[in-house]
Amino acid sequence: MSTLARAVLDWYPTAARDLPWRRRDTTPWGVLVSEFMLQQTPVARVEPVWHEWLARWPLPSSLAAASRADVLRAWGKLGYPRRALRLHEAARVIATEHGDVVPRDIDVLESLPGIGSYTARAVACFGYGERCPVVDTNVRRVVARAVHGRGDAGPVRTAADLADVDALLPADRARAAVVSAGLMELGAVVCTARAPRCGTCPASCACAWVTAGRPSYEGPRRAVQGFAGTDRQVRGLLLDVLRAADDPVQRSALDLTWPDAAQRDRCLGSLLVDGLVEQLDDGRFALPA
């Protein structure tokens, strides 16, 4: 076992945040819901909504039976609401084709709506304890620093990133699952992008970046997208009106959300195309049934 893996294995059980989807009584379904919600959304915003969803829809079949409008209202302000509809569709497939049980096989998971390589591996690992590399931005940063001595990971290299992490995992399934979770947690709370806490890092003695004097990263960086004034903001404002309404709304109510008519029309059109909004025969707008 590598020094980095051993350090993470010793550190994680006592240092990890107590997040509900990490608890022993959380089902693979609970893990799957958390992974959909956590995509590009902070933990603090996800946790209360996750609790509400699992209380309301404890099984894939219970979510599948809900209307898309109810699903979008329950999604609230988590952002990227297409994730909610993809999760709703994945729940339908799990309920009808997999006996209401979330699959544990990565290839089968990847065949479900809205589930890519990362989510499939996360569910297999964190939901079922399978030994498989799970690579997100935080894990890539930890590996870039500790293994390769670079200040940041740079562009995604899917096959190489998976191979790097797989090489770190112990052969034992249970220990490998802990290391996978620990690498992610280490990157989220200690080996952070802007202010790494190297003095408290359990792996600092095995970190190639620290040994090299923490050299600055000069390579390409991922562009950070703003929010104010973007189509994302306008789409969210339009959906806010529909989520708050008990009945379909007139176009005039949507026109009040944003002063730029061209951008507003473009965003409304994209919501219709994405299936997040429906226009009724009388011209009014509503969340999808």
N, C-alpha and C positions, 0 to 999 in steps of 0.2 A: 504494500500500500504506500502511495506517495506521502511525503511529509505534509503537503498541502491537504490531502484528503484526511489524514489522521488528525490534523489540527482542527479542521472543520467538524469532523466527527465528534471530537471531544467538546467543542465549543457550542455547537448548535442546540443540543438538548436543554441547556440551562440558559442560553442567551437569546433564543428566538422569541419574537413577539408572539403573544397568545392570540392568534387569529383563528376565528371560528372554523374555517374550512380546513385547518390543520389538526383539529381535534380528532381523537380516536373514533368518536361516534359519528363523524361526518361520513356520509355515503359517497360513493363515486359520483352520484348525481349532484350532490352538494359541491363536490370539487369541480365538476363540469360547469355548473352555474357560476361558480366563482371565477373560473378561467375566462368565460365569456365577459363577465363584468369587469375584470381587472385589465382588459386590453386597453391601454392608453388612459386609464382612469385610476386616480389615487386610492389607496386602501381605505382612507378615512371616509371617502364618499361611497365606497362600495359596501362596507360592512353593514350599515343599517338596512340598505336595500336588499342585500343578500339574506339577512334574517327574515325580512318581510316575505320575500319570494319563497323561501323554504317552508315557512309557516303556511303560506297560502297554497303552494304547489309542491308538496313533498315528494312527488313522483313525476317522472316524465309524462305519464298519462294525464295527470291532473293539469299540468301546464298545456298539454296538447289540446285539452278540452276547452281551454279558455279562448275567448275571442282575441283577435289581433289588437283590437282597440283596448281591451283590458290589459294586454301585455305591454302595449306602448305606454299606457298611463302608469302602470306599475314601474316601468323602466325609469320614469321621471327624468331627472337631470343628469343621468349618467353619461350622456353624450353618445354619439355614433349609434343612433337607435336602430339602424339596420341589424346590429348585433342581436337586438331583442327578437326580431322576426326570424333571424337565422336560428337562434336558440329554440324558438317556438317550433320551427320546422324540424330541427334535430330531435326535439322531444317527441314529435309525432312519429318520426321514423323509429326511434327507440321503442316507443310504446307499441307500434304495430308490427315491427319486423324483428325486434330483439326481446320480446317478452317483458317489456317495461324495465329492462336491466341495461345499464350503460355498458357497452362492450369494453373489454380490457385489451383486446388485440389492437395494436397501433394501426395496422392497415385498415381494419374495419372501422375504427374511429375516424380515420381520415376520409372515409367514404361518406360520412354523415354531413349534412348541410352545415356550412359555416365553420367546419373544423379542419384546420391545417396541421402541418407537421408539429409545430410547437404545442398546440392545445392537445393533440392526440397523445404526445409524449408526456405532457404534464398530467393528464388524467390517468394514463397507465402507471406512471410513477407515484403520484401523490394519492391517487384513488385506490390503486391496487398494489402498490409496493413493488412494481416491476423494476428490474434493473435496466434503465435506459437513460442516455444523456438527455437532459432538458436544458435548452439553451435560450436564454433571453438576453436583453441588453446588459443586465447586471452581471450575469454569469460570464458573458463575453469580456466584460471589463476586468473581472477578477482574474480570468485566465490570461488576458493580455498582459496584465501587470505581474502576477505571481509567476507565470510560466515563461512568458516571452520578454519580460522586462520593458514593455512599452506602456506609456501613460494612458493609452486608450486603445480600443479594439479596432478602430477604423471600419472600413466597409465590411458588410456581412460576407462571410465565406462559408456557406451552409455546410458543405461536406467537411471542410477542415475544422470548423467550429465544433461540429458533432464529434469528430475524431479526437480533438483535444480534450473534450470533457469525458468522453468514453474512456480515454486512457487514464483518467484520474479516479474513476469509480472502482471501488473494491469489487471483488468477484461475488461476494455475498449479497443477495438481493436486498435484505433489510438494511444493511449498512450502506449499500449503494443509494438507496432511496433517501436515507438521512443525508448523505453527502450531497446529493442533488438539491435537496431543499436547503441545505446549509450554504452551498455556493451562492444560491439565489439570495438568501437572507444576508450573507456577508456583503454582497454587492449593493444591496438595498440600504443597509443601515451603517456599514463601516467603510467599505471600499467604494465610496460614492464618487460621482464624477467630478464634482467641484471642490469638495473638502474632505478628502479621505482621512480617516482617523487611524493612521498607521500606528500610532502609539498604543492603541487599544486592540489592534488586530491580532487575532490568535495565530495568523499565518505570516506575520511580518518576518520571522526568522527564515522562512522559506520563500520569501518574495524576491524574485529577480529584479523587480523595479526598485524596491527599497535598497537592495544590495548595490544597484547601479547608481544610487544617489537620487532616485526619483526624477529622471530626466524628463524634460517637457516633451509633450507629444506634438510633432510637427506635421503629421499626416492629414489626410482628408477627414473631415467631420461631417456627421449627418446634419442636414439643415434643420433648424428648429422652426416649426410653423407657428405663426401667431394666430390669434383668435379674433380680436376686435376687428370688425368690419368685413370679416370673411364670409363666404357662403355658408360655412358651418354655423356661424352665429345667426345668420338670417334664417336658415332652416330651423334652428332651434327655437327662434322666436315664433315662427309660424306654427310649429308643433305645440308650443306652450298654449297658444290660443285654443287649439283644437282639444288638447288634453283637459283644459279647464272648462270646456263647454259641455253641457248636458245634451245639447242637440246640435245638429249641423249648423254651420255658421255661414253667413253671407260673405261674398268676396270683400265687401267694404270693411268687415272686421279684420280681415287679413291685411288689407291695404294700410291699416294704421300701424302695423308693426315696424315698417322700415321705409325711410323716405325715398330711397333710390328705386324707382318703379321697375327699371330694367333688371336690376339685380334681384329684386323681390320676385318678379315674374319668373326669372330663371330658376330661382330656388324652389318656388312652388312647383314649377314644371318638373324639377328633378325629384321632388318628394312624390309626385304622382307616378313618375316612371319607376321609382324604387318601391312602390307599393306601400308607402308610409301614410299616404293621404288618398282619399277617394273623392271624386266629384260626382254628386248625385244628378239625377235627370233634371231637377229643378235649378241646377247651377250652384247649389250650396256645396260646402266642403265639410268632410268629416274624417275621423280616423277610420281605417279599414275595419270592416265587420269581422 
